[in-house]
Amino acid sequence: MLSPVNNDLTGLVFETHRNKVELNDSLSKLSSGKRIVNPGEDSGAHSQVAKIGSKHKRDLANLQNLQNLVSYSQTQDGILAQVGEILHRMNELATRALDVTTSDGDRENYNKEFLELAEQLEELESETFNGVNLFGAGAFSADKKQFIESLTTHWLKASEEQIIQDYGWTVDPSDSWNLIVNEKDTGGYAAFVMTSQNPANGTADVIEMQFDLPDFSAPHTQPASTADRVVAHEMVHAMQAQNSYYGDIVGDGASSGKWFKEGLAEFIHGADASAASILASNGDDYAALNGAIGTGNETWSTGEQYASGYLAVKYLHSKIQAAGFGDGIKHMTQWMKNGFDTGQGAANSGIDAYFTAHGGIGYAGNNAFLTDFKGAAGQAFVKNLNDTGVLANADTGSIRGSDEGGGTALGAQAVIGDATGTAQSAYVEEQDTGSLTALIDGAGLTYDLQSVDTITISDVATYNLDSISSAVATLGELELLLENLADERSYTGANLSRLEKEIDNLNGKITQGELAVSRIEDTDVALESNRFATRQVRMQSSIAILAQAQKLNIGIQDLIRGIMIGQS
């Protein structure tokens, strides 16, 4: 019988095969450097590595995005450096043009070079990086300049003067005023004001006024535009924050007095057309229109709410006048300002306190007035305005128009005065052109690159060197442009600094990801080398034993075969 021998031999063959598999496994791990060569060895670890590897590739792509933004910002800064050289040369030319001994021919030559340099500045404004605008260019670039110019030369000044006259407020230019003109629509409101109140004294130390340029139709000039009405509206909010306990305008520590804030802002320019339109569309439902005021504290977003607040202030204006105070609502706003200026606190200077101090007006407080306005008397007041054609006439309903103050009817384009000059409120021009973004993580978060604007001469017809007087004005403009240039270059510096930090952070994430994969996936070379040596010895031993066993098997088989032949 050959079975016992064959069984032992079969076992040796299997053992040799197993040693070969193990040896090849060690060899694969040593040659690849990977502990996990195929998913079957450790499916969980393999899954982890796959996820981390996918994130790693995204991070590498994000890193490239950020590096591209670095190049973008560096290009911006390089061009702004050129702008600086041009402005310094223009400044030099303008200074030379002031020399009374300079001939007309020389001044003309200075002016030619000046205008050529101005043209270069304008060309630099349209520079791109890989097809992307480098500087605030885009569909609204020209509109923005026009809008800013109207703000700074007319609208702010005119609005301030009107509010000072009609509400008795003043401007504190020492507060931080930030004027932001967005070249993209941020959604929500066309314009709004945010204030940061000082809890110690209730003052508005920081005032931010924001306009979304796409919400305004060009041209942004007088008298074609009605954007000055929006500016006046927002200036009411800003100045009210400086002249009253804005955070507690009622004085009860709970009510926001939204109706009063928005109603005053609408009354400065009038909103008759809005009220008339709403009544025409709702079938003259006065209860609905007056009731839209609510408690006066809600978050407002509808036209009905603003129209209701406007009509409530007009109603209160008439009530104060009827009580013998000819200034109407100005009597109230100035009284509140005086209380604010003397530090009497919101409880003694708010709406409730005003009604208490002037009992002849007939209201116990804010809530009593709102109840009256929403009731029969308030509805009758609005009905009379509508029935007599006051809401539909040529006057907007402004506090200074013919409907309220007599005199000339003020339409939408004339309701804000024509004052020019520098506004008392200090401001800082900022912009948002739809900043470049880079994806910085797999969740879809983005890195926003702060927008940078280039510097150009706004009007070469005004700013040139064709005369000494023009040169004087031009020097003043160049001084402002050089200041703006310093601001813009600080933006590029800030951008580069932020980008470098972001790149450092992302490089750190990439490194940690690589280490995580290494800890999971990489083989222990020392351990696997030891295993390889051990398995190699075992393999060699198995082969040697198998060879000897095969030899012995053959010998035994020959012996048995010989015996069997001899017996036969």
VODO-771264 format. One record per residue (C-alpha): x, y, z. Coordinates in pm, whole numbers, m for minus. Layout:
! VODO-771264
+--------+--------+--------+
|     xx |     yy |     zz |
+--------+--------+--------+
|      X |      Y |      Z |
...
+--------+--------+--------+
This chain:
! VODO-771264
+--------+--------+--------+
|     xx |     yy |     zz |
+--------+--------+--------+
|      0 |      0 |      0 |
|    131 |    338 |   m108 |
|   m120 |    556 |     83 |
|     77 |    638 |    399 |
|    377 |    749 |    203 |
|    167 |    945 |    m45 |
|    m28 |   1116 |    231 |
|    290 |   1237 |    398 |
|    421 |   1358 |     66 |
|     96 |   1544 |     m5 |
|    127 |   1721 |    328 |
|    478 |   1831 |    239 |
|    355 |   1966 |    m94 |
|     84 |   2170 |     76 |
|    329 |   2299 |    333 |
|    570 |   2404 |     60 |
|    292 |   2581 |   m129 |
|    184 |   2768 |    185 |
|    542 |   2877 |    250 |
|    566 |   2999 |   m109 |
|    247 |   3208 |    m74 |
|    368 |   3363 |    249 |
|    709 |   3434 |     99 |
|    553 |   3603 |   m204 |
|    329 |   3807 |     28 |
|    631 |   3933 |    221 |
|    814 |   4003 |   m104 |
|    514 |   4205 |   m237 |
|    492 |   4411 |     81 |
|    864 |   4480 |     85 |
|    879 |   4570 |   m284 |
|    566 |   4792 |   m271 |
|    621 |   4930 |     76 |
|    251 |   4870 |    147 |
|    110 |   4664 |    433 |
|   m220 |   4619 |    249 |
|   m162 |   4492 |   m102 |
|   m522 |   4398 |   m178 |
|   m857 |   4493 |    m14 |
|   m920 |   4141 |    111 |
|   m637 |   4167 |    362 |
|   m804 |   4448 |    561 |
|  m1121 |   4583 |    402 |
|  m1180 |   4844 |    675 |
|   m830 |   4989 |    649 |
|   m852 |   4983 |    270 |
|  m1175 |   5186 |    287 |
|  m1012 |   5440 |    519 |
|   m718 |   5479 |    284 |
|   m951 |   5529 |    m13 |
|  m1142 |   5808 |    165 |
|   m830 |   5982 |    288 |
|   m675 |   5948 |    m56 |
|   m974 |   6114 |   m221 |
|   m958 |   6404 |     27 |
|   m585 |   6428 |    m35 |
|   m637 |   6475 |   m408 |
|   m897 |   6747 |   m345 |
|   m660 |   6922 |   m108 |
|   m388 |   6916 |   m373 |
|   m631 |   7071 |   m623 |
|   m735 |   7330 |   m365 |
|   m371 |   7410 |   m304 |
|   m328 |   7478 |   m674 |
|   m632 |   7708 |   m662 |
|   m482 |   7908 |   m380 |
|   m143 |   7925 |   m550 |
|   m320 |   8064 |   m857 |
|   m478 |   8329 |   m637 |
|   m132 |   8416 |   m506 |
|    m19 |   8471 |   m864 |
|   m333 |   8675 |   m926 |
|   m266 |   8901 |   m625 |
|    102 |   8935 |   m714 |
|      4 |   9047 |  m1062 |
|   m239 |   9299 |   m912 |
|     31 |   9440 |   m690 |
|    276 |   9461 |   m979 |
|     33 |   9666 |  m1186 |
|    m50 |   9887 |   m889 |
|    324 |   9952 |   m855 |
|    317 |  10073 |  m1218 |
|     17 |  10290 |  m1132 |
|    221 |  10442 |   m849 |
|    506 |  10532 |  m1085 |
|    259 |  10693 |  m1326 |
|     88 |  10892 |  m1051 |
|    419 |  11019 |   m917 |
|    515 |  11137 |  m1268 |
|    175 |  11305 |  m1309 |
|    222 |  11472 |   m971 |
|    561 |  11599 |  m1085 |
|    412 |  11738 |  m1408 |
|    128 |  11909 |  m1222 |
|    376 |  12072 |   m984 |
|    582 |  12202 |  m1276 |
|    267 |  12339 |  m1438 |
|    217 |  12562 |  m1131 |
|    533 |  12756 |  m1211 |
|    422 |  13104 |  m1317 |
|    735 |  13135 |  m1529 |
|    636 |  12832 |  m1735 |
|    539 |  12926 |  m2089 |
|    206 |  12828 |  m2238 |
|    392 |  12603 |  m2481 |
|    571 |  12419 |  m2199 |
|    250 |  12384 |  m2001 |
|     83 |  12243 |  m2311 |
|    360 |  11985 |  m2342 |
|    322 |  11896 |  m1975 |
|    m50 |  11854 |  m2033 |
|      2 |  11628 |  m2335 |
|    219 |  11394 |  m2132 |
|    m25 |  11416 |  m1841 |
|   m319 |  11311 |  m2059 |
|   m119 |  11026 |  m2211 |
|    m38 |  10902 |  m1861 |
|   m406 |  10929 |  m1767 |
|   m486 |  10712 |  m2069 |
|   m229 |  10456 |  m1952 |
|   m400 |  10443 |  m1613 |
|   m732 |  10374 |  m1778 |
|   m579 |  10095 |  m1988 |
|   m428 |   9932 |  m1680 |
|   m775 |   9918 |  m1527 |
|   m880 |   9656 |  m1783 |
|   m583 |   9423 |  m1731 |
|   m666 |   9056 |  m1682 |
|   m509 |   8742 |  m1538 |
|   m587 |   8434 |  m1745 |
|   m895 |   8611 |  m1876 |
|  m1017 |   8721 |  m1531 |
|  m1042 |   9095 |  m1455 |
|   m773 |   9204 |  m1210 |
|   m943 |   9515 |  m1089 |
|  m1307 |   9584 |  m1005 |
|  m1389 |   9593 |  m1370 |
|  m1700 |   9424 |  m1487 |
|  m2043 |   9524 |  m1596 |
|  m2092 |   9787 |  m1330 |
|  m1751 |   9950 |  m1314 |
|  m1852 |  10273 |  m1488 |
|  m2181 |  10283 |  m1299 |
|  m2001 |  10245 |   m971 |
|  m1781 |  10544 |  m1040 |
|  m2084 |  10752 |  m1130 |
|  m2274 |  10633 |   m823 |
|  m1983 |  10706 |   m589 |
|  m1930 |  11048 |   m744 |
|  m2297 |  11141 |   m694 |
|  m2280 |  11017 |   m335 |
|  m1969 |  11213 |   m249 |
|  m2046 |  11534 |   m436 |
|  m2420 |  11566 |   m379 |
|  m2643 |  11299 |   m230 |
|  m2482 |  11263 |    113 |
|  m2451 |  11638 |    162 |
|  m2806 |  11710 |     42 |
|  m2953 |  11433 |    259 |
|  m2768 |  11552 |    567 |
|  m2886 |  11911 |    523 |
|  m3246 |  11803 |    470 |
|  m3250 |  11578 |    779 |
|  m3083 |  11847 |    992 |
|  m3348 |  12098 |    887 |
|  m3654 |  11871 |    907 |
|  m3571 |  11658 |   1214 |
|  m3332 |  11884 |   1406 |
|  m3054 |  11625 |   1422 |
|  m2679 |  11675 |   1385 |
|  m2395 |  11468 |   1245 |
|  m2105 |  11341 |   1452 |
|  m1827 |  11298 |   1193 |
|  m1593 |  11150 |   1454 |
|  m1780 |  10819 |   1443 |
|  m1661 |  10550 |   1205 |
|  m1862 |  10576 |    883 |
|  m1824 |  10300 |    628 |
|  m1985 |  10343 |    289 |
|  m1998 |  10018 |     94 |
|  m2103 |  10002 |   m271 |
|  m2145 |   9645 |   m389 |
|  m2108 |   9578 |   m757 |
|  m2305 |   9256 |   m719 |
|  m2652 |   9207 |   m579 |
|  m2619 |   9064 |   m229 |
|  m2990 |   8988 |   m212 |
|  m3245 |   9113 |     35 |
|  m3237 |   9492 |     38 |
|  m3116 |   9748 |   m214 |
|  m2963 |   9945 |     73 |
|  m2939 |   9922 |    450 |
|  m2761 |  10068 |    752 |
|  m2601 |   9875 |   1033 |
|  m2490 |  10043 |   1354 |
|  m2278 |   9931 |   1643 |
|  m2412 |  10084 |   1964 |
|  m2189 |  10180 |   2254 |
|  m2363 |  10023 |   2557 |
|  m2214 |  10284 |   2785 |
|  m2389 |  10583 |   2630 |
|  m2609 |  10448 |   2351 |
|  m2415 |  10620 |   2075 |
|  m2360 |  10465 |   1734 |
|  m1982 |  10446 |   1719 |
|  m1970 |  10250 |   1395 |
|  m2209 |  10316 |   1108 |
|  m2208 |  10101 |    796 |
|  m2418 |  10211 |    501 |
|  m2441 |   9964 |    215 |
|  m2581 |   9993 |   m138 |
|  m2625 |   9713 |   m393 |
|  m2548 |   9886 |   m724 |
|  m2742 |   9642 |   m949 |
|  m3063 |   9749 |   m770 |
|  m3024 |  10105 |   m899 |
|  m3086 |  10211 |  m1258 |
|  m2826 |  10421 |  m1437 |
|  m2756 |  10701 |  m1491 |
|  m2672 |  10784 |  m1132 |
|  m2686 |  11159 |  m1175 |
|  m2918 |  11446 |  m1092 |
|  m3191 |  11493 |  m1192 |
|  m3222 |  11165 |  m1384 |
|  m3185 |  10941 |  m1079 |
|  m3412 |  10888 |   m780 |
|  m3141 |  10700 |   m591 |
|  m3098 |  11011 |   m375 |
|  m3428 |  10918 |   m206 |
|  m3278 |  10586 |    m98 |
|  m2966 |  10763 |     25 |
|  m3178 |  11005 |    227 |
|  m3375 |  10712 |    372 |
|  m3058 |  10540 |    491 |
|  m2910 |  10865 |    619 |
|  m3216 |  10902 |    843 |
|  m3129 |  10568 |   1003 |
|  m2764 |  10661 |   1043 |
|  m2833 |  11004 |   1192 |
|  m3114 |  10878 |   1414 |
|  m2866 |  10630 |   1560 |
|  m2643 |  10927 |   1645 |
|  m2920 |  11143 |   1792 |
|  m3138 |  10908 |   1995 |
|  m3136 |  10592 |   2202 |
|  m3172 |  10400 |   1878 |
|  m3159 |  10057 |   2033 |
|  m3452 |  10143 |   2262 |
|  m3637 |  10413 |   2072 |
|  m3965 |  10352 |   2258 |
|  m3797 |  10360 |   2597 |
|  m3967 |  10058 |   2746 |
|  m3663 |   9830 |   2721 |
|  m3849 |   9585 |   2496 |
|  m3995 |   9744 |   2182 |
|  m3780 |   9814 |   1875 |
|  m4003 |  10092 |   1742 |
|  m3951 |   9969 |   1387 |
|  m4254 |  10164 |   1265 |
|  m4108 |  10490 |   1388 |
|  m3761 |  10430 |   1246 |
|  m3885 |  10329 |    902 |
|  m4170 |  10579 |    898 |
|  m3932 |  10870 |    964 |
|  m3699 |  10742 |    690 |
|  m3989 |  10728 |    440 |
|  m4132 |  11066 |    549 |
|  m3812 |  11251 |    461 |
|  m3871 |  11183 |     91 |
|  m4239 |  11083 |     84 |
|  m4409 |  10757 |    m11 |
|  m4752 |  10864 |   m134 |
|  m4717 |  10668 |   m458 |
|  m4652 |  10344 |   m271 |
|  m4954 |  10391 |    m43 |
|  m5180 |  10482 |   m337 |
|  m5064 |  10176 |   m533 |
|  m5137 |   9942 |   m242 |
|  m5486 |  10085 |   m191 |
|  m5558 |  10054 |   m562 |
|  m5459 |   9689 |   m557 |
|  m5642 |   9591 |   m234 |
|  m5972 |   9762 |   m307 |
|  m5914 |  10055 |    m66 |
|  m5884 |   9822 |    231 |
|  m5770 |  10082 |    485 |
|  m5786 |   9840 |    775 |
|  m5539 |   9609 |    598 |
|  m5301 |   9891 |    507 |
|  m5301 |  10052 |    850 |
|  m5291 |   9712 |   1017 |
|  m4973 |   9618 |    828 |
|  m4783 |   9820 |   1090 |
|  m4844 |   9534 |   1333 |
|  m4692 |   9592 |   1674 |
|  m4429 |   9808 |   1512 |
|  m4156 |   9565 |   1614 |
|  m4165 |   9297 |   1345 |
|  m3893 |   9233 |   1089 |
|  m4011 |   9439 |    795 |
|  m3981 |   9336 |    432 |
|  m4310 |   9417 |    254 |
|  m4419 |   9736 |     82 |
|  m4735 |   9739 |    292 |
|  m4531 |   9756 |    612 |
|  m4319 |  10049 |    494 |
|  m4624 |  10234 |    359 |
|  m4807 |  10177 |    687 |
|  m4513 |  10309 |    891 |
|  m4493 |  10613 |    664 |
|  m4864 |  10690 |    703 |
|  m4840 |  10641 |   1081 |
|  m4567 |  10906 |   1105 |
|  m4773 |  11143 |    886 |
|  m5069 |  11082 |   1115 |
|  m4859 |  11151 |   1424 |
|  m4718 |  11460 |   1252 |
|  m5072 |  11596 |   1210 |
|  m5162 |  11510 |   1571 |
|  m4860 |  11696 |   1710 |
|  m4941 |  11999 |   1497 |
|  m5303 |  11988 |   1608 |
|  m5178 |  11996 |   1971 |
|  m5014 |  12331 |   1902 |
|  m4663 |  12228 |   1803 |
|  m4625 |  12369 |   1455 |
|  m4308 |  12175 |   1370 |
|  m4501 |  11854 |   1402 |
|  m4280 |  11546 |   1405 |
|  m3968 |  11768 |   1425 |
|  m4085 |  11880 |   1768 |
|  m4076 |  11516 |   1875 |
|  m3744 |  11418 |   1715 |
|  m3569 |  11728 |   1850 |
|  m3710 |  11668 |   2199 |
|  m3580 |  11313 |   2190 |
|  m3239 |  11437 |   2070 |
|  m3215 |  11686 |   2357 |
|  m3284 |  11408 |   2605 |
|  m3023 |  11194 |   2438 |
|  m2763 |  11472 |   2434 |
|  m2811 |  11540 |   2806 |
|  m2786 |  11173 |   2894 |
|  m3135 |  11130 |   3037 |
|  m3160 |  10768 |   2924 |
|  m3403 |  10590 |   2692 |
|  m3683 |  10574 |   2949 |
|  m3682 |  10953 |   2973 |
|  m3613 |  11029 |   2608 |
|  m3811 |  10772 |   2409 |
|  m4153 |  10770 |   2242 |
|  m4333 |  10678 |   2563 |
|  m4163 |  10960 |   2755 |
|  m4250 |  11212 |   2484 |
|  m4620 |  11129 |   2502 |
|  m4609 |  11149 |   2882 |
|  m4440 |  11487 |   2870 |
|  m4690 |  11619 |   2613 |
|  m5023 |  11489 |   2735 |
|  m5209 |  11728 |   2510 |
|  m5131 |  11507 |   2213 |
|  m5360 |  11251 |   2369 |
|  m5164 |  10925 |   2394 |
|  m5052 |  10733 |   2700 |
|  m4765 |  10580 |   2507 |
|  m4643 |  10402 |   2195 |
|  m4896 |  10119 |   2208 |
|  m5189 |  10358 |   2254 |
|  m5087 |  10552 |   1945 |
|  m5056 |  10236 |   1733 |
|  m5398 |  10122 |   1846 |
|  m5546 |  10458 |   1744 |
|  m5372 |  10455 |   1405 |
|  m5496 |  10105 |   1323 |
|  m5846 |  10200 |   1438 |
|  m6122 |  10414 |   1288 |
|  m5948 |  10751 |   1334 |
|  m5625 |  10641 |   1165 |
|  m5812 |  10474 |    880 |
|  m6022 |  10788 |    829 |
|  m5703 |  10995 |    809 |
|  m5558 |  10774 |    532 |
|  m5897 |  10760 |    354 |
|  m5909 |  11136 |    345 |
|  m5561 |  11152 |    190 |
|  m5674 |  10910 |    m77 |
|  m6018 |  11061 |   m139 |
|  m5887 |  11415 |   m174 |
|  m5620 |  11309 |   m420 |
|  m5328 |  11391 |   m190 |
|  m5174 |  11047 |   m242 |
|  m5203 |  11077 |   m619 |
|  m5091 |  11435 |   m683 |
|  m4751 |  11552 |   m808 |
|  m4608 |  11583 |   m458 |
|  m4439 |  11278 |   m303 |
|  m4571 |  11350 |     46 |
|  m4231 |  11450 |    185 |
|  m4226 |  11647 |    510 |
|  m4106 |  11952 |    313 |
|  m4335 |  11913 |     11 |
|  m4650 |  12103 |    m81 |
|  m4878 |  11850 |     91 |
|  m4717 |  11908 |    431 |
|  m4532 |  12236 |    423 |
|  m4700 |  12416 |    139 |
|  m4510 |  12576 |   m144 |
|  m4377 |  12385 |   m445 |
|  m4480 |  12030 |   m513 |
|  m4180 |  11799 |   m494 |
|  m4173 |  11506 |   m734 |
|  m3955 |  11195 |   m707 |
|  m3657 |  11357 |   m879 |
|  m3680 |  11687 |   m693 |
|  m3766 |  11585 |   m339 |
|  m3401 |  11579 |   m226 |
|  m3233 |  11917 |   m247 |
|  m2945 |  12018 |   m473 |
|  m2680 |  12085 |   m211 |
|  m2325 |  12012 |   m322 |
|  m2002 |  11987 |   m135 |
|  m1851 |  11761 |    125 |
|  m2078 |  11571 |    358 |
|  m2016 |  11605 |    731 |
|  m2023 |  11230 |    769 |
|  m1683 |  11078 |    709 |
|  m1692 |  10774 |    490 |
|  m1469 |  10505 |    347 |
|  m1540 |  10378 |     m2 |
|  m1535 |  10003 |    m31 |
|  m1651 |   9771 |   m303 |
|  m1742 |   9413 |   m374 |
|  m1709 |   9297 |   m731 |
|  m1792 |   8936 |   m676 |
|  m1461 |   8838 |   m524 |
|  m1266 |   8546 |   m660 |
|  m1307 |   8231 |   m458 |
|  m1114 |   7910 |   m420 |
|  m1251 |   7583 |   m288 |
|  m1059 |   7499 |     25 |
|  m1224 |   7185 |    151 |
|  m1441 |   6902 |     40 |
|  m1745 |   7047 |    213 |
|  m1759 |   7319 |    m48 |
|  m1640 |   7607 |    167 |
|  m1467 |   7882 |    m25 |
|  m1191 |   8134 |     33 |
|  m1294 |   8484 |    m72 |
|  m1030 |   8710 |   m215 |
|  m1081 |   9073 |   m112 |
|  m1154 |   9290 |   m413 |
|   m895 |   9542 |   m525 |
|   m965 |   9846 |   m740 |
|   m723 |  10027 |   m965 |
|   m674 |  10403 |   m969 |
|   m782 |  10630 |  m1254 |
|   m838 |  10998 |  m1320 |
|  m1214 |  11032 |  m1307 |
|  m1248 |  11330 |  m1542 |
|   m963 |  11457 |  m1762 |
|  m1183 |  11749 |  m1867 |
|  m1159 |  11871 |  m1507 |
|   m824 |  11733 |  m1400 |
|   m555 |  11844 |  m1642 |
|   m271 |  12093 |  m1673 |
|   m406 |  12335 |  m1932 |
|   m405 |  12618 |  m1677 |
|   m265 |  12697 |  m1334 |
|   m612 |  12670 |  m1177 |
|   m664 |  12328 |  m1339 |
|   m321 |  12220 |  m1215 |
|   m415 |  12321 |   m859 |
|   m735 |  12114 |   m872 |
|   m544 |  11827 |  m1031 |
|   m284 |  11823 |   m754 |
|   m563 |  11781 |   m501 |
|   m710 |  11494 |   m703 |
|   m368 |  11328 |   m736 |
|   m319 |  11347 |   m362 |
|   m645 |  11159 |   m311 |
|   m551 |  10905 |   m578 |
|   m215 |  10839 |   m412 |
|   m393 |  10783 |    m80 |
|   m633 |  10543 |   m251 |
|   m340 |  10366 |   m411 |
|   m186 |  10309 |    m70 |
|   m516 |  10156 |     46 |
|   m540 |   9929 |   m257 |
|   m183 |   9807 |   m219 |
|   m256 |   9734 |    146 |
|   m543 |   9516 |     21 |
|   m310 |   9319 |   m205 |
|    m66 |   9282 |     83 |
|   m345 |   9159 |    308 |
|   m464 |   8920 |     37 |
|   m117 |   8773 |     m5 |
|    m73 |   8737 |    370 |
|   m408 |   8561 |    409 |
|   m337 |   8336 |    112 |
|      4 |   8238 |    245 |
|   m152 |   8145 |    579 |
|   m425 |   7948 |    403 |
|   m163 |   7768 |    196 |
|     36 |   7687 |    509 |
|   m277 |   7548 |    673 |
|   m364 |   7343 |    368 |
|     m8 |   7210 |    340 |
|    m38 |   7103 |    701 |
|   m362 |   6917 |    623 |
|   m199 |   6750 |    323 |
|     99 |   6639 |    532 |
|   m123 |   6503 |    809 |
|   m331 |   6317 |    551 |
|    m21 |   6159 |    406 |
|     94 |   6056 |    752 |
|   m247 |   5906 |    828 |
|   m235 |   5699 |    509 |
|    118 |   5593 |    588 |
|     25 |   5476 |    937 |
|   m260 |   5268 |    796 |
|   m111 |   5141 |    475 |
|    270 |   5133 |    493 |
|    449 |   4815 |    585 |
|    683 |   4776 |    880 |
|   1001 |   4709 |    684 |
|   1195 |   4566 |    979 |
|    914 |   4334 |   1080 |
|    837 |   4229 |    723 |
|   1208 |   4174 |    649 |
|   1228 |   3940 |    946 |
|    918 |   3758 |    825 |
|   1063 |   3734 |    475 |
|   1387 |   3583 |    605 |
|   1197 |   3338 |    823 |
|    967 |   3236 |    542 |
|   1258 |   3205 |    302 |
|   1434 |   2961 |    537 |
|   1112 |   2767 |    582 |
|   1061 |   2759 |    208 |
|   1409 |   2633 |    144 |
|   1368 |   2369 |    417 |
|   1032 |   2259 |    271 |
|   1186 |   2221 |    m73 |
|   1479 |   2022 |     64 |
|   1254 |   1792 |    271 |
|   1018 |   1752 |    m23 |
|   1307 |   1653 |   m248 |
|   1431 |   1398 |      3 |
|   1078 |   1266 |     54 |
|   1032 |   1224 |   m318 |
|   1362 |   1034 |   m340 |
|   1268 |    812 |    m46 |
|    924 |    755 |   m194 |
|   1073 |    640 |   m521 |
|   1315 |    406 |   m341 |
|   1041 |    248 |   m133 |
|    822 |    204 |   m438 |
|   1108 |     31 |   m625 |
|   1170 |   m196 |   m327 |
|    806 |   m292 |   m299 |
|    782 |   m349 |   m672 |
|   1088 |   m579 |   m657 |
|    944 |   m782 |   m373 |
|    617 |   m822 |   m553 |
|    791 |   m940 |   m869 |
|   1002 |  m1190 |   m669 |
|    696 |  m1338 |   m506 |
|    527 |  m1388 |   m838 |
+--------+--------+--------+
